Amino acid sequence: MRILVTGGAGFIGSHLIGELLKENHSVVCVDNFDPFYDVEIKKENLKLHSHHPHFTFIEADIRKREELSPVFRAHDFDACIHLAAKAGVRPSIQDPVGYYEVNVDGTLHLLEEACSHQLNHFIFGSSSSVYGERNQTPFSEEDALLSPISPYAATKIAGESLCHVYHKLYGIGMTLLRFFTVYGPRQRPEMAIHKFTREIFEGQELTLYGDGSSQRDYTYVTDIVQGILACLRGRGSFEIFNLGDSKSIALIKLIGLIEEGLGRKAKIKKMKNQPGDVPITCANISKARKFLDYKPHVPIEEGIQRFCKWFLENH
Ligand SMILES: NC(=O)c1ccc[n+]([C@@H]2O[C@H](COP(=O)([O-])OP(=O)(O)OC[C@H]3O[C@@H](n4cnc5c(N)ncnc54)[C@H](O)[C@@H]3O)[C@@H](O)[C@H]2O)c1
């Protein structure tokens, strides 16, 4: 297949492209090297694929339709896997307009291009944050999305709604994937696991927001990638899938696993909870199991060991 991956210079995208190329797909990656984190990391991510004959990189900004149109005109894509976004909950509170422009306007531009070029399948990288603040777990695809608590979550809900509209109006096959906190080698440096690992390793004080009881469903990146690949093989109707590990772990326990992985103790400073953070995430993955044969293979204990090993080898 000829596949467009947006945001492919980033963490999840760079893992995905590696696997797509292994499966003999042709991949065009669009990314604008957003400076949210060190651009050199993204350039290194791309170097992993740059030698591959079926890989093309195009520096383009999804906020600018005029930069996307030539990409769609030049390549007859079978599918688009849309991962480009401003990611992260807390920074979205400081920059809601910037998040809206990339995550909503940018998504709309891609959908317009998808429609003009009669794309068969559009896969949208959504987020567990769309479920917002709720006490009842696990979160299911059928739950109503009425309680987002960050601009980031609201932009992902808006992106999902637009995908639904373009499916209904133009028949584009749509798969919406709600990723539950993804981690693994090359994880974004500001994300909790990577940040805590760096701080513990460097002997810095680590800031823990809340009392450490908040829980997250962490998903190893290779499991997420397997879920995305399974969608490509799937049907072109409209489907939403949770991709998670379906187990939640308290933040304080997570820090303990990182301490074990590094063989060092954390110096912890506790601060009050941050706005935008939800108390718990946990995915019901029975739909993904049934239709995608999705099975997460890497439990958190093993994933953190692997992450720490990668960190120690690359820091
Ligand atoms: N990592 C997670 O835990 C997680 C969880 C849920 C959802 N997601 C979603 O998965 C996707 C990938 O996340 P990630 O962790 O790999 O993030 P990332 O920041 O590493 O990757 C996103 C990429 O998008 C690019 N980008 C940003 N703005 C752009 C623009 N205007 N035009 C073109 N490219 C642009 C960035 O340069 C970056 O390379 C995002 O849509 C994110 O919202 C991630």
The ligand as an SDF file (V2000), in Angstrom:
LIG
                    3D

 44 48  0  0  0  0  0  0  0  0999 V2000
    2.3210    9.3990   23.1740 N   0  0  0  0  0  0  0  0  0  0  0  0
    1.1510    9.1750   23.7670 C   0  0  0  0  0  0  0  0  0  0  0  0
    1.0830    8.7060   24.9070 O   0  0  0  0  0  0  0  0  0  0  0  0
   -0.1400    9.4810   23.0570 C   0  0  0  0  0  0  0  0  0  0  0  0
   -1.3470    9.1520   23.7070 C   0  0  0  0  0  0  0  0  0  0  0  0
   -2.5370    9.4340   23.0720 C   0  0  0  0  0  0  0  0  0  0  0  0
   -2.5400    9.9940   21.8030 C   0  0  0  0  0  0  0  0  0  0  0  0
   -1.3620   10.3050   21.1980 N   0  0  0  0  0  0  0  0  0  0  0  0
   -1.4050   10.9020   19.8570 C   0  0  0  0  0  0  0  0  0  0  0  0
   -0.5390   10.1700   19.0110 O   0  0  0  0  0  0  0  0  0  0  0  0
    0.0620   11.0430   18.0670 C   0  0  0  0  0  0  0  0  0  0  0  0
    1.5800   10.9080   18.1090 C   0  0  0  0  0  0  0  0  0  0  0  0
    2.0380   11.2360   19.4200 O   0  0  0  0  0  0  0  0  0  0  0  0
    3.5830   11.2070   19.8120 P   0  0  0  0  0  0  0  0  0  0  0  0
    3.6590   10.9150   21.2680 O   0  0  0  0  0  0  0  0  0  0  0  0
    4.3190   10.3940   18.8400 O   0  0  0  0  0  0  0  0  0  0  0  0
    3.9370   12.7580   19.6460 O   0  0  0  0  0  0  0  0  0  0  0  0
    5.1560   13.4820   18.9130 P   0  0  0  0  0  0  0  0  0  0  0  0
    5.0730   14.9110   19.3410 O   0  0  0  0  0  0  0  0  0  0  0  0
    6.4140   12.7430   19.1550 O   0  0  0  0  0  0  0  0  0  0  0  0
    4.7650   13.3470   17.3830 O   0  0  0  0  0  0  0  0  0  0  0  0
    3.8880   14.2480   16.7520 C   0  0  0  0  0  0  0  0  0  0  0  0
    4.5630   14.7680   15.4960 C   0  0  0  0  0  0  0  0  0  0  0  0
    3.6780   15.6870   14.8640 O   0  0  0  0  0  0  0  0  0  0  0  0
    4.4560   16.7110   14.3050 C   0  0  0  0  0  0  0  0  0  0  0  0
    3.6490   17.9120   14.0970 N   0  0  0  0  0  0  0  0  0  0  0  0
    3.1920   18.7660   15.0500 C   0  0  0  0  0  0  0  0  0  0  0  0
    2.5680   19.7900   14.4780 N   0  0  0  0  0  0  0  0  0  0  0  0
    2.6010   19.5790   13.1400 C   0  0  0  0  0  0  0  0  0  0  0  0
    2.1440   20.3260   12.0220 C   0  0  0  0  0  0  0  0  0  0  0  0
    1.5170   21.5040   12.1740 N   0  0  0  0  0  0  0  0  0  0  0  0
    2.3690   19.8250   10.7830 N   0  0  0  0  0  0  0  0  0  0  0  0
    3.0420   18.6570   10.6020 C   0  0  0  0  0  0  0  0  0  0  0  0
    3.5180   17.9180   11.6320 N   0  0  0  0  0  0  0  0  0  0  0  0
    3.3010   18.3850   12.8930 C   0  0  0  0  0  0  0  0  0  0  0  0
    5.5710   16.9310   15.3110 C   0  0  0  0  0  0  0  0  0  0  0  0
    6.7090   17.6010   14.7450 O   0  0  0  0  0  0  0  0  0  0  0  0
    5.8650   15.5280   15.7770 C   0  0  0  0  0  0  0  0  0  0  0  0
    6.9540   14.9630   15.0730 O   0  0  0  0  0  0  0  0  0  0  0  0
   -0.4450   12.4330   18.3880 C   0  0  0  0  0  0  0  0  0  0  0  0
   -1.5700   12.6890   17.5770 O   0  0  0  0  0  0  0  0  0  0  0  0
   -0.8800   12.3280   19.8310 C   0  0  0  0  0  0  0  0  0  0  0  0
   -1.8790   13.2710   20.1470 O   0  0  0  0  0  0  0  0  0  0  0  0
   -0.1550   10.0550   21.7950 C   0  0  0  0  0  0  0  0  0  0  0  0
  1  2  1  0
  2  3  2  0
  2  4  1  0
  4  5  1  0
  4 44  2  0
  5  6  2  0
  6  7  1  0
  7  8  2  0
  8  9  1  0
  8 44  1  0
  9 10  1  0
  9 42  1  0
 10 11  1  0
 11 12  1  0
 11 40  1  0
 12 13  1  0
 13 14  1  0
 14 15  2  0
 14 16  1  0
 14 17  1  0
 17 18  1  0
 18 19  2  0
 18 20  1  0
 18 21  1  0
 21 22  1  0
 22 23  1  0
 23 24  1  0
 23 38  1  0
 24 25  1  0
 25 26  1  0
 25 36  1  0
 26 27  1  0
 26 35  1  0
 27 28  2  0
 28 29  1  0
 29 30  1  0
 29 35  2  0
 30 31  1  0
 30 32  2  0
 32 33  1  0
 33 34  2  0
 34 35  1  0
 36 37  1  0
 36 38  1  0
 38 39  1  0
 40 41  1  0
 40 42  1  0
 42 43  1  0
M  CHG  2   8   1  16  -1
M  END
$$$$
